[in-house]
Amino acid sequence: MRKIFYFMCLVLLAMGCSKPKEVDLELGADPDSRIADTLAYVRKTLVEAPYGWKAYVTTEYSGGYGFYMQFGEDDRVKMVADLTDQSSSEVKESTYRIRQIMAATLSFDTYTYLTMLQDPDPSVFGGERGKGMGSDVEYDYVKTHGDTLFFEGRKFYKPLVLVKAKKAESEGYVNGAYKTAINKFNTLLSNFKNPYVIIDDKNLAITVDEKGKSTTAFGIDGKGVQESSANYYYTLEGLNIEGRLLIFDKEIQKMMIKGDKLFVVDTTGKEYEIKDSNVPVLPLKFTIGTGYKNFFIDYQKIYPGTIGVGAEVLGRFWEYMPLSESQAPEGRKRYWFNPAQVTMRFQESNETLYFDFKVWQGTNNWTDTYKFNYIRNDDNSLTFNRSGNGTINYVDLDFAEWSSYIDKQTFDVEYYEANGHVYAKFSSRASVPFIFTTIIL
């Protein structure tokens, strides 16, 4: 046994002293060589795309933005973008670099259209002061899939995606067709009062926020109101959805121009023509507080459909709403209201209706807010209960009478069409009904 034990010790000692075998590194190279290969690959791929790249980015504080980029051997990049009329029609040239930071990084190191998105001066492109739109100019390479390169912003971690362009697309971007397509899409869309599409026999309302570069779809099914929003960017055909615009188990991928018509297209390629309606296609009782959240009445206005007690109460309310200190009734010199517009804000998350009034006292002004909690009933009527006053009490504001007709009352809400305009109509179910109409924001 001792001999066997000694023999095993000698074997173990010999194994411990022997030189370990070298492990082959991935791709047969060390990390420095691999990053050098990646840098060379990214640069070669960008430069050798014969017709440049279609691209898009998203930002921290706004929506999506479309670009066309062409990278040269001389570290120059030519670019157009969907930010403004000028940027979508005038090719701008700047410099770029491919370098190693923590990864293979694409840097746009002189001012170009992409840089406008991070400009801290709001007058340049309307971003937040000191922050811009929350965009990057340095992007780490992530991966390649087919004809697409994926990058990620180093600060905000938003994607930059580049897709190889075709010859006709390249010509369109640099010859002004991009601006033409953007303007045509927006012009066609502006002709719609209430755009919608029909998907699986259901009406789907569509909104497009040009300033925020986002789009929202609303619909109603057995589960109630369905809503989905996503960013978008413009293309030569219309606009592409960035993210998921998913509703009724359909994912909308883009909106496109065909002749003088607009269509939405789902991920299967099926097209649905965008139609128009004089009134919103989704009943207001379903969408108030979700799709439609803000309503207002301008100073001294009594809109069509405001009748009976509603017209009388609103008339008295305006009579005692001063626009200046000199116009204030005797005993009410302390406060006045300018602009004297009543704004009603529905906040679905906490089921609260806010009445807002802009209040002046001397040279100071603020927004005074009065609150009502509401309950959405099974038939989608709304029952209101007063829950809070502003800094000025109801007597000072002459809101007491109006408030008494709302507090603890149930209202039906619907659209009211008159003289080519669509209003929101609030009708109480009280024995003496209180009925008034507002503008829908």
Residue pairs with C-beta under 8 A, 6 or more apart in sequence:
25 31
25 34
26 34
27 33
27 34
27 37
29 37
35 100
35 103
35 104
38 103
38 104
38 141
39 98
39 99
39 100
39 104
41 104
42 98
42 104
42 106
42 141
42 149
43 98
45 144
45 149
46 53
46 71
46 98
46 106
46 149
46 162
47 71
47 72
47 73
49 70
49 71
49 164
49 165
50 167
51 70
51 164
51 165
51 166
51 167
51 169
51 170
52 68
52 69
52 70
52 71
52 78
52 165
52 170
52 173
53 68
53 69
53 70
53 71
53 149
53 162
53 163
53 164
53 165
54 66
54 67
54 68
54 162
54 163
54 164
54 165
54 169
54 173
54 235
55 66
55 67
55 68
55 69
55 160
55 161
55 162
55 163
56 64
56 65
56 66
56 67
56 160
56 161
56 233
56 240
56 242
57 64
57 65
57 67
57 114
57 117
57 135
57 136
57 153
57 158
57 159
57 160
57 161
58 64
58 65
58 158
58 159
58 231
58 242
58 243
59 65
59 117
59 133
59 134
59 135
59 156
59 158
60 131
60 133
60 134
60 135
60 156
60 158
61 127
61 128
61 131
61 132
61 133
61 134
62 117
62 127
62 133
62 134
62 212
62 213
63 209
63 212
63 213
63 214
63 231
63 232
63 233
63 242
64 213
64 214
64 231
64 232
64 233
64 242
65 81
65 82
65 83
65 117
65 213
65 233
66 81
66 82
66 233
66 234
66 235
66 240
67 79
67 80
67 81
67 82
67 113
67 114
68 79
68 80
68 81
68 165
68 169
68 170
68 173
68 174
68 178
69 77
69 78
69 79
69 162
70 77
70 78
70 79
70 170
71 77
71 96
72 78
75 95
75 96
75 97
76 93
76 94
76 95
76 96
77 93
77 94
77 95
77 96
77 108
77 112
78 91
78 92
78 93
78 174
79 91
79 92
79 93
79 94
79 112
79 113
79 114
80 87
80 88
80 89
80 90
80 91
80 92
80 113
80 173
80 174
80 178
81 87
81 88
81 113
81 114
81 116
82 88
82 178
82 182
82 233
82 234
83 113
83 116
83 117
83 125
84 125
85 179
85 183
87 113
87 116
88 178
88 179
88 182
88 234
89 176
89 178
89 179
91 174
92 112
92 113
93 112
94 108
94 109
94 110
94 111
94 112
94 115
95 108
95 109
95 110
96 106
96 107
96 108
96 109
97 106
97 107
97 109
98 104
98 105
98 106
98 107
99 105
99 107
101 138
101 140
101 154
102 140
103 140
103 141
104 140
104 141
105 138
105 139
105 140
105 141
105 154
106 138
106 139
106 140
106 141
106 151
106 160
107 137
107 138
107 139
108 114
108 115
108 137
108 138
109 137
114 135
114 137
115 137
116 124
116 125
116 132
117 125
117 127
117 132
117 133
117 134
117 135
118 127
118 132
118 133
118 134
118 135
118 136
118 137
119 125
119 127
119 132
120 127
120 129
120 130
120 131
120 132
121 129
122 128
122 129
124 132
125 132
125 133
126 211
127 133
127 134
128 134
134 156
134 158
135 153
135 156
135 158
136 153
136 154
136 155
136 156
136 158
136 160
138 153
138 154
138 155
139 151
139 152
139 153
139 154
139 160
140 151
140 152
140 154
141 149
141 150
141 151
142 150
142 151
142 152
143 149
143 150
144 150
147 163
147 164
148 161
148 162
148 163
148 164
149 161
149 162
150 159
150 160
150 161
151 159
151 160
151 161
151 162
152 158
152 159
152 160
153 159
153 160
165 173
169 236
171 177
172 178
172 181
172 236
173 236
177 236
178 234
178 236
181 234
181 235
181 236
181 237
181 238
181 257
182 234
184 257
185 234
185 238
185 239
185 255
185 257
185 262
186 210
188 257
188 260
188 261
188 262
189 195
189 208
189 262
189 274
191 276
192 274
192 276
193 276
193 277
193 278
193 422
194 205
194 276
194 277
194 278
194 279
194 280
194 281
195 205
195 206
195 207
195 262
195 274
195 275
195 276
196 203
196 204
196 205
196 206
196 274
196 275
196 276
196 277
196 281
197 203
197 204
197 206
197 264
197 272
197 273
197 274
197 275
198 204
198 272
198 275
199 219
199 247
199 248
199 250
199 272
200 248
200 250
202 219
202 220
202 221
202 248
203 219
203 220
203 281
203 282
204 217
204 218
204 219
204 247
204 248
205 217
205 218
205 219
205 280
205 281
205 282
205 291
206 215
206 216
206 217
206 264
206 274
207 215
207 216
207 217
207 218
208 215
208 232
208 239
208 255
209 215
209 216
213 231
213 232
213 233
214 229
214 230
214 231
214 232
215 229
215 230
215 232
215 239
215 241
215 245
215 255
216 227
216 228
216 229
217 227
217 228
217 229
217 245
217 247
217 252
218 225
218 226
218 227
218 247
218 282
218 287
218 290
218 291
219 225
219 226
219 247
219 248
219 282
220 226
220 282
220 283
220 286
221 248
224 286
225 282
225 286
225 287
225 290
225 291
226 247
226 248
227 247
227 290
227 291
228 244
228 245
228 246
228 247
229 245
230 241
230 242
230 243
230 244
230 245
231 241
231 242
231 243
232 239
232 240
232 241
232 242
232 255
233 239
233 240
233 242
234 240
235 254
237 254
237 256
237 257
238 254
238 255
238 256
238 257
238 262
239 254
239 255
240 253
240 254
241 252
241 253
241 254
241 255
244 251
245 251
245 252
245 253
246 252
250 266
251 266
251 267
252 264
252 265
252 266
253 265
253 266
253 267
254 264
254 265
255 262
255 263
255 264
255 265
255 274
256 262
256 263
256 265
256 271
258 271
261 273
261 274
262 273
262 274
263 271
263 272
263 273
263 274
264 271
264 272
264 274
265 271
265 272
266 272
278 417
278 422
279 415
279 417
279 422
280 287
280 291
280 292
280 415
280 422
282 291
283 380
283 414
283 415
284 292
284 413
284 414
284 415
284 424
285 379
285 380
285 381
285 412
285 413
285 414
286 380
288 346
288 382
288 413
288 424
289 346
289 347
289 348
289 351
289 376
290 348
292 346
292 424
292 440
292 441
293 345
293 346
293 347
293 348
293 441
294 343
294 344
294 345
294 346
294 440
294 441
295 343
295 344
295 346
295 424
295 438
295 439
295 440
295 441
296 341
296 342
296 343
296 344
296 438
296 439
296 441
297 303
297 314
297 341
297 342
297 436
297 438
297 439
298 341
298 439
299 318
299 321
299 323
299 339
299 340
299 341
300 318
300 340
302 311
302 314
302 315
302 318
303 418
303 423
303 436
303 437
303 438
303 439
304 416
304 418
304 419
304 421
304 423
304 437
305 416
305 418
305 423
305 425
305 435
305 436
305 437
306 314
306 435
306 436
306 437
307 435
308 432
308 433
308 434
308 435
309 405
309 432
309 433
309 434
309 435
310 405
310 434
310 435
310 436
311 436
313 401
313 402
313 405
313 434
314 402
314 436
316 398
316 401
317 398
317 399
317 401
317 402
318 340
320 329
320 332
320 398
321 337
321 340
321 398
322 328
322 329
322 332
322 336
322 337
322 340
323 336
323 337
323 338
323 340
324 336
324 338
325 333
325 336
325 360
327 336
328 334
328 335
328 336
332 396
334 361
334 396
335 359
335 360
335 361
335 392
335 396
336 359
336 360
337 357
337 358
337 359
337 360
338 358
338 360
339 358
340 357
340 358
341 358
342 355
342 356
342 357
343 354
343 355
343 356
344 353
344 354
344 355
344 356
344 438
345 353
345 354
345 356
346 352
346 353
346 374
347 353
347 354
351 373
351 374
351 375
351 376
352 371
352 372
352 373
352 374
352 387
353 371
353 372
353 373
353 374
353 384
354 369
354 370
354 371
355 369
355 370
355 371
355 372
355 399
356 367
356 368
356 369
357 367
357 368
357 369
357 370
357 390
357 397
358 365
358 366
358 367
358 368
359 365
359 366
359 367
359 368
359 390
359 391
359 392
366 391
368 390
368 391
368 392
368 397
369 388
369 390
370 386
370 388
370 389
370 390
370 394
370 397
370 399
370 403
371 386
371 387
371 388
371 389
372 384
372 385
372 386
372 387
372 406
372 407
373 384
373 385
373 387
374 382
374 383
374 384
374 385
375 382
375 383
375 385
376 382
377 383
377 410
381 410
381 411
381 412
381 413
381 429
382 410
382 411
382 413
383 408
383 409
383 410
383 411
384 406
384 407
384 408
384 409
384 411
385 407
385 408
386 403
386 406
386 407
386 408
390 397
394 400
394 403
405 428
405 430
405 434
406 428
406 434
409 428
409 429
409 430
409 434
410 428
410 429
411 426
411 427
411 428
411 429
412 426
412 427
412 429
413 424
413 425
413 426
413 427
414 424
414 425
414 427
415 422
415 423
415 424
415 425
416 422
416 423
416 424
416 425
416 437
417 423
422 440
423 437
423 438
423 439
423 440
424 437
424 438
424 439
424 440
425 435
425 436
425 437
426 434
426 435
426 436
426 437
426 438
427 433
427 434
427 435
428 434
428 435
